[in-house]
């Protein structure tokens, strides 16, 4: 009887620990995401309100947060940008032209 009682106690303890760790993992993830959203919004708002001249790092952090949040939203909902390939090619072409212009002007001096 003592072994059966101990076995039952250990099974209940294991179940309680699994529940506790599951709640801990879920709640810490939720807290992290909510904190990230809250601090990002605050950074963006205060940076925009104070102006770029007085709070450039704060404003830049807010803009970066907004870009990351938009990218995450696009990924989460499975949205894609259809013109991304065309704009990448155009950007690459403009960068090549700019590089060629810079190397031509440096070579002539």
Secondary structure by P-SEA (a helix, b strand, c coil): caaaaaaaaaaaaaaaaaaaaaaaaaaaaaaaaaaaaaaaaaaaaaaaaacccccaaaaaaaaaaaaaaaaaaaaaacccccaaaaaaaaaaaaaaaaaaaaaaaaaac
